Amino acid sequence: MNEQTAMFTHEQMSGNGNQTNILDQINNTQDRTRELRRTMHNFWNDPGHGWLEVQKSDLTILGISKLITGFSYQDGPTAYLEEDQDAGTYLKALFNNDMTGPAFKTFQAQCFRDRYQENIFIRNLRHYKP
């Protein structure tokens, strides 16, 4: 393998650690994404709106924490993504923009729990900030 076709330089392969850290991060992100696709998600709603409950750390893993608007809410490690834009941003990131494939259909059927409250607690939380 010549220098131009090598994926990593000799320095990267011989132990400065950056190479391994990047690959570990990619593997961890892929593992967490697969896990999230099988994890039950609560969709909270009241008479006027709805929010998808997610972990804020997962927004960072998916690379979308700065894309979430102030119309969503947060409480500690949990974010409640408003249904009009932010929940869609999360789901598109989670399913690589494939909202018609079998993985998404399975998610809709098995991992989506509708939670209704007349006077929902979410409206009393702080607005989301990355």
N, C-alpha and C positions, 0 to 999 in steps of 0.2 A: 504494500500500500504506500503510495507516494504522499508527500507532504500536502499536496493540494486535495487529495481525495480523503484524507484522514478526517474523521469526524471530530476528534479531539487531539490537541497538541500533546507532545510528549510530556510537557510539564503538567497538563491536566490529568494525564493518565498515571503519572508517577507520584501523586500523593499530595498535592496542595489542598485537597479536600473539597474545593469548589465544585468539581465535576460530580462527585458523589452527592453533595448536598443538593444540587440541582435535580439530579435523577431521583433522589429520595423524595424531594418536594413534589415532583411530577407524579411519582407512584402514590404518594399519600393523597394527592388531590384526586387521582383516578379512583383510588380505593374509597375515599369518602363520597365521591359522586355516585359510585355504584351502591354504596350503603344508603345514601339519601333517597335513591330511586325506589328503595324497598322499605323506607321508614314511613310510619304513619304521620301524616301532616294534618293538623287541625285547621279548618277554615271557619273562622268566627264570623258571625254576621248578626246584624240587628235589622230593624225595619228599613234602614236607609243605606247600609253599606256593608262591606265585607273585608276581612283581612286574613292573610295566610300567615300562620305562626311558624317561624323559623329561628334557628340559632344565628346570632350575629356573626359568630366565627365562621359559619358556613358561607355567609355572604363574602367574606374575605377569601376563603378557599376558592370560591367560584369566580373571584375577581370582579365582583359587582358591588362591593360595599359603597363605593362612591357614586354609583348610578342610582341608588335608592333615594327617593325624594322625601321631603319633609312632610308629606301627606301620610307617611307610615309612622308607626309608633314604636317605642322601645321600653323595655323594663328589664334592667339587669342584662343578662346574656341573651335575652329573647327580643326578637323584632316581630312586629305585626305588620306585614306588607299589605298596603292598600290594594284592592282588587283591580283598579282601573289600569295601573301601569306597573307598579313595583312587583306584584305577584307574578305578572307575565314576564318581567325581566328575570326573576328568579327561575321560573320554570323553563324559559328559553335557555338560560345558562346551564341548568341541570340536565336538559335533554338535547343540548347542542343544536338548538333551533329546530328539532324534529318533533313537532307537536302532533304528528299523525302516525308515527311508528308504533310498533307493538309495545315498546318499553313505556311510552307515555300512556297508552291505553290501559296497560296493566296498572300503572300508577293511579290513574283516575278511578279504576274499578276497585282497587285493593288498599290504596294508601292515602285516601282522601276522606277525612271525617268532617261532616258538616256539624257545626256547633252554633246554636242560636241562643241569643239572650236579648230580651226586650231592652233592658237598660245596661248595655254592655260596658264592662270595665275598661276596655281598650281606649275609649274616648277620653278617659281621665289620665292616661299615661303621657309621658314626655314624647314630643315629636322626635323622629329618628334623626340622628346625626352620625355620620361615619366616624 
